[in-house]
Amino acid sequence: MGQSLRLDRIRCDGHGLCAELLPELIELDDWGYPILHPGEVRGHLVGHARRAAAACPVLALRLQASTATARRS
């Protein structure tokens, strides 16, 4: 079962903590807002992605079942 990161851009305040915790999948733009790399979160990065989502101060980041996986269910 694949998982992917989703960002609520309206809720996000640009704290940047997610990018510090998961630089492999999240970059910050010029204003400090996250840019998520597309695709599923794989392997050892799932735990890190879960931690980054939990650490978001405004709960704008979440880890959820990928769209492709959800459609198969």
DSSP file (Angstrom, degrees, kcal/mol; ACC not computed):
  #  RESIDUE AA STRUCTURE BP1 BP2  ACC     N-H-->O    O-->H-N    N-H-->O    O-->H-N    TCO  KAPPA ALPHA  PHI   PSI    X-CA   Y-CA   Z-CA
    1    1 A M              0   0    0      0, 0.0     2,-0.2     0, 0.0    69,-0.0   0.000 360.0 360.0 360.0 117.8    0.0    0.0    0.0
    2    2 A G        -     0   0    0     64,-0.1    64,-2.3    38,-0.0     2,-0.3  -0.504 360.0-160.1 -84.8 152.7    1.6    3.2   -1.1
    3    3 A Q  E     -AB  41  65A   0     38,-0.6    38,-3.5    62,-0.3     2,-0.3  -0.944   5.3-169.4-129.2 152.2    1.4    6.5    0.7
    4    4 A S  E     - B   0  64A   0     60,-3.0    60,-2.6    -2,-0.3     2,-0.3  -0.954  25.1-109.8-138.2 159.2    1.9   10.1   -0.4
    5    5 A L  E     - B   0  63A   0     34,-0.4     2,-0.4    -2,-0.3    58,-0.2  -0.681  28.9-166.9 -88.4 141.8    2.2   13.4    1.3
    6    6 A R  E     - B   0  62A   0     56,-2.7    56,-2.4    -2,-0.3     2,-0.4  -0.982   4.2-155.4-128.4 142.0   -0.5   16.0    0.9
    7    7 A L  E     - B   0  61A   0     -2,-0.4     2,-1.1    54,-0.2    54,-0.2  -0.969  13.3-146.6-122.0 129.8   -0.3   19.7    1.8
    8    8 A D     >  -     0   0    0     52,-3.0     4,-1.9    -2,-0.4     3,-0.3  -0.810  18.5-169.6 -89.7  97.1   -3.2   22.0    2.7
    9    9 A R  T  4 S+     0   0    0     -2,-1.1    -1,-0.2     1,-0.2    51,-0.0   0.772  81.5  54.7 -64.7 -27.5   -1.7   25.2    1.2
   10   10 A I  T  4 S+     0   0    0      1,-0.2    -1,-0.2    -3,-0.1    -2,-0.1   0.895 111.9  43.1 -72.5 -39.4   -4.3   27.4    2.7
   11   11 A R  T  4 S+     0   0    0     -3,-0.3    -2,-0.2    49,-0.1    -1,-0.2   0.808  92.2 102.5 -74.7 -30.2   -3.6   26.1    6.2
   12   12 A C     <  -     0   0    0     -4,-1.9    21,-0.0    48,-0.2    -5,-0.0  -0.301  46.6-173.6 -63.2 132.7    0.2   26.2    5.8
   13   13 A D        -     0   0    0     19,-0.1    -1,-0.1    -2,-0.0    -4,-0.0   0.367  46.3-111.6-105.0   0.8    2.0   29.2    7.5
   14   14 A G        +     0   0    0      1,-0.0    -2,-0.1    20,-0.0    14,-0.0   0.856  62.2 150.9  75.0  35.9    5.4   28.4    6.0
   15   15 A H        -     0   0    0      1,-0.1    18,-0.1    19,-0.0    -1,-0.0   0.848  44.1-145.5 -67.0 -33.4    7.2   27.4    9.3
   16   16 A G     >  +     0   0    0     16,-0.1     4,-1.4    11,-0.1     3,-0.3   0.471  60.2 125.4  84.8   2.0    9.5   25.1    7.2
   17   17 A L  H  >  +     0   0    0      1,-0.2     4,-2.0     2,-0.2     5,-0.2   0.872  69.5  58.6 -62.0 -36.7    9.8   22.4    9.9
   18   18 A C  H  > S+     0   0    0      1,-0.2     4,-1.9     2,-0.2    -1,-0.2   0.894 104.7  49.8 -60.0 -41.1    8.6   19.7    7.4
   19   19 A A  H  4 S+     0   0    0     -3,-0.3    -1,-0.2     1,-0.2    -2,-0.2   0.825 109.1  52.4 -69.6 -30.9   11.5   20.5    5.1
   20   20 A E  H  < S+     0   0    0     -4,-1.4    -1,-0.2     1,-0.2    -2,-0.2   0.875 115.5  40.8 -69.4 -36.6   14.0   20.3    7.9
   21   21 A L  H  < S+     0   0    0     -4,-2.0    -2,-0.2     1,-0.2    -1,-0.2   0.731 130.4  25.1 -83.8 -22.9   12.7   16.9    8.9
   22   22 A L    >X  +     0   0    0     -4,-1.9     4,-1.7    -5,-0.2     3,-1.5  -0.424  63.0 155.0-141.2  61.6   12.2   15.5    5.4
   23   23 A P  T 34 S+     0   0    0      0, 0.0    -1,-0.1     0, 0.0    -4,-0.1   0.701  70.4  69.9 -65.8 -17.9   14.6   17.2    2.9
   24   24 A E  T 34 S+     0   0    0      1,-0.2     3,-0.1    -3,-0.1    -5,-0.1   0.786 118.0  18.0 -67.9 -26.3   14.5   14.2    0.6
   25   25 A L  T <4 S+     0   0    0     -3,-1.5    12,-2.8     1,-0.2     2,-0.4   0.497 120.1  59.5-123.5  -8.8   10.9   15.0   -0.3
   26   26 A I  E  <  +C   36   0B   0     -4,-1.7     2,-0.3    10,-0.2    10,-0.2  -0.984  51.9 177.3-132.6 127.3   10.2   18.6    0.7
   27   27 A E  E     -C   35   0B   0      8,-2.4     8,-3.2    -2,-0.4     2,-0.4  -0.795  26.5-123.2-114.8 163.4   11.9   21.8   -0.5
   28   28 A L  E     -C   34   0B   0     -2,-0.3     2,-0.0     6,-0.2    -2,-0.0  -0.888  19.4-135.7-107.8 141.1   11.1   25.3    0.4
   29   29 A D    >   -     0   0    0      4,-3.0     3,-1.7    -2,-0.4     6,-0.0  -0.148  44.2 -81.0 -79.6-175.1   10.2   28.0   -2.1
   30   30 A D  T 3  S+     0   0    0      1,-0.3    -1,-0.1     2,-0.1    -2,-0.0   0.705 132.4  48.3 -63.0 -20.0   11.6   31.5   -2.0
   31   31 A W  T 3  S-     0   0    0      2,-0.1    -1,-0.3     0, 0.0    -3,-0.0   0.375 122.4-101.7-102.2   2.6    9.0   32.5    0.6
   32   32 A G  S <  S+     0   0    0     -3,-1.7    -2,-0.1     1,-0.3   -16,-0.1   0.580  76.9 135.1  90.8  11.1    9.6   29.5    2.9
   33   33 A Y        -     0   0    0    -18,-0.1    -4,-3.0     1,-0.1    -1,-0.3  -0.714  58.3-102.6 -93.8 145.8    6.6   27.5    1.8
   34   34 A P  E     -C   28   0B   0      0, 0.0     2,-0.5     0, 0.0    -6,-0.2  -0.335  23.5-161.7 -73.1 145.2    7.0   23.7    1.1
   35   35 A I  E     -C   27   0B   0     -8,-3.2    -8,-2.4    -2,-0.1     2,-0.3  -0.992  18.4-145.9-120.1 117.5    7.2   22.2   -2.3
   36   36 A L  E     -C   26   0B   0     -2,-0.5   -10,-0.2   -10,-0.2   -29,-0.0  -0.669  13.0-123.7 -88.3 136.1    6.5   18.5   -2.2
   37   37 A H        -     0   0    0    -12,-2.8   -32,-0.2    -2,-0.3    -1,-0.0  -0.595  38.0-112.8 -71.6 137.1    8.2   16.1   -4.6
   38   38 A P  S    S+     0   0    0      0, 0.0     2,-0.1     0, 0.0    -1,-0.1  -0.261  70.8  43.5 -71.7 158.9    5.6   14.1   -6.5
   39   39 A G  S    S-     0   0    0    -34,-0.1   -34,-0.4     2,-0.0     2,-0.1  -0.391  91.3 -36.0 104.9-179.7    5.0   10.4   -6.1
   40   40 A E        -     0   0    0    -36,-0.1     2,-0.6    -2,-0.1   -36,-0.3  -0.441  52.7-116.8 -80.2 151.0    4.7    7.9   -3.4
   41   41 A V  B     -A    3   0A   0    -38,-3.5   -38,-0.6    -2,-0.1     2,-0.3  -0.791  44.4-162.7 -84.5 124.1    6.8    7.9   -0.2
   42   42 A R    >   -     0   0    0     -2,-0.6     3,-1.9   -40,-0.1     4,-0.2  -0.777  29.6 -33.2-117.2 154.1    8.9    4.8   -0.3
   43   43 A G  T >  S+     0   0    0     -2,-0.3     3,-1.7     1,-0.3     4,-0.4  -0.029 121.7   5.6  52.8-130.7   10.9    2.6    2.1
   44   44 A H  T 3> S+     0   0    0      1,-0.3     4,-0.7     2,-0.1     3,-0.3   0.619 120.8  70.7 -65.9 -13.3   12.7    4.1    5.0
   45   45 A L  H <> S+     0   0    0     -3,-1.9     4,-2.7     1,-0.2    -1,-0.3   0.633  77.8  78.6 -80.6 -12.9   11.2    7.6    4.2
   46   46 A V  H <> S+     0   0    0     -3,-1.7     4,-2.4     1,-0.2    -1,-0.2   0.937  95.1  46.5 -61.5 -46.3    7.7    6.6    5.4
   47   47 A G  H  > S+     0   0    0     -4,-0.4     4,-2.0    -3,-0.3    -1,-0.2   0.894 113.6  48.7 -61.9 -40.8    8.6    6.9    9.1
   48   48 A H  H  X S+     0   0    0     -4,-0.7     4,-2.4     2,-0.2    -1,-0.2   0.885 110.9  50.6 -66.9 -38.7   10.3   10.3    8.4
   49   49 A A  H  X S+     0   0    0     -4,-2.7     4,-2.3     2,-0.2    -2,-0.2   0.899 109.1  51.2 -65.5 -40.7    7.2   11.5    6.5
   50   50 A R  H  X S+     0   0    0     -4,-2.4     4,-2.2     1,-0.2    -2,-0.2   0.909 111.3  48.1 -61.7 -42.3    5.0   10.4    9.3
   51   51 A R  H  X S+     0   0    0     -4,-2.0     4,-1.7     2,-0.2    -2,-0.2   0.896 110.4  51.1 -66.7 -40.8    7.1   12.4   11.8
   52   52 A A  H  X S+     0   0    0     -4,-2.4     4,-0.7     2,-0.2    -2,-0.2   0.902 111.1  48.2 -63.5 -41.4    7.2   15.5    9.6
   53   53 A A  H >< S+     0   0    0     -4,-2.3     3,-0.8     1,-0.2     8,-0.3   0.909 112.1  48.9 -65.4 -41.5    3.4   15.4    9.3
   54   54 A A  H 3< S+     0   0    0     -4,-2.2    -1,-0.2     1,-0.2    -2,-0.2   0.803 109.1  53.9 -68.1 -28.4    3.0   15.0   13.0
   55   55 A A  H 3< S+     0   0    0     -4,-1.7    -1,-0.2    -5,-0.1    -2,-0.2   0.579  75.9 117.2 -84.1  -9.9    5.4   17.9   13.7
   56   56 A C    X<  -     0   0    0     -3,-0.8     3,-1.1    -4,-0.7    -3,-0.0  -0.428  59.7-147.7 -62.2 120.7    3.6   20.4   11.5
   57   57 A P  T 3  S+     0   0    0      0, 0.0    -1,-0.2     0, 0.0    -3,-0.0   0.738  97.1  34.3 -65.5 -22.3    2.4   23.2   13.9
   58   58 A V  T 3  S-     0   0    0      0, 0.0    -2,-0.1     0, 0.0    -3,-0.0   0.274 107.3-120.3-114.6   9.6   -0.7   23.9   11.9
   59   59 A L    <   +     0   0    0     -3,-1.1   -47,-0.1    -6,-0.1   -48,-0.1   0.861  67.3 138.6  55.2  41.2   -1.4   20.3   10.7
   60   60 A A        +     0   0    0    -49,-0.1   -52,-3.0   -53,-0.1     2,-0.4   0.622  54.3  67.1 -87.7 -14.9   -1.2   21.3    7.1
   61   61 A L  E     +B    7   0A   0     -8,-0.3     2,-0.3   -54,-0.2   -54,-0.2  -0.887  61.1 171.2-111.3 136.4    0.8   18.2    6.1
   62   62 A R  E     -B    6   0A   0    -56,-2.4   -56,-2.7    -2,-0.4     2,-0.5  -0.991  28.7-136.2-143.2 153.5   -0.6   14.7    6.1
   63   63 A L  E     +B    5   0A   0     -2,-0.3     2,-0.3   -58,-0.2   -58,-0.2  -0.937  38.3 162.9-106.7 123.8    0.5   11.3    4.9
   64   64 A Q  E     -B    4   0A   0    -60,-2.6   -60,-3.0    -2,-0.5     3,-0.1  -0.899  45.4 -74.3-139.6 166.2   -2.3    9.4    3.2
   65   65 A A  E     -B    3   0A   0     -2,-0.3   -62,-0.3   -62,-0.2     5,-0.0  -0.362  61.0-103.0 -60.2 137.1   -2.9    6.4    1.0
   66   66 A S     >  -     0   0    0    -64,-2.3     4,-2.7     1,-0.1     5,-0.2  -0.236  24.4-117.8 -61.5 151.8   -1.9    7.2   -2.6
   67   67 A T  H  > S+     0   0    0      1,-0.2     4,-2.0     2,-0.2     5,-0.2   0.897 115.1  51.5 -58.2 -43.8   -4.7    8.0   -5.1
   68   68 A A  H  > S+     0   0    0      1,-0.2     4,-1.1     2,-0.2    -1,-0.2   0.889 112.8  45.5 -62.6 -40.1   -3.8    4.9   -7.2
   69   69 A T  H  > S+     0   0    0      1,-0.2     4,-1.0     2,-0.2     3,-0.3   0.901 110.5  53.1 -69.8 -41.3   -3.9    2.7   -4.2
   70   70 A A  H  < S+     0   0    0     -4,-2.7     3,-0.3     1,-0.2    -2,-0.2   0.848 105.8  54.5 -63.7 -34.7   -7.2    4.1   -2.9
   71   71 A R  H  < S+     0   0    0     -4,-2.0    -1,-0.2     1,-0.2    -2,-0.2   0.841 103.8  55.4 -68.4 -33.5   -8.8    3.5   -6.3
   72   72 A R  H  <        0   0    0     -4,-1.1    -1,-0.2    -3,-0.3    -2,-0.2   0.773 360.0 360.0 -70.6 -25.7   -7.9   -0.2   -6.2
   73   73 A S     <        0   0    0     -4,-1.0    -1,-0.2    -3,-0.3    -2,-0.2   0.479 360.0 360.0 -72.2 360.0   -9.6   -0.7   -2.8
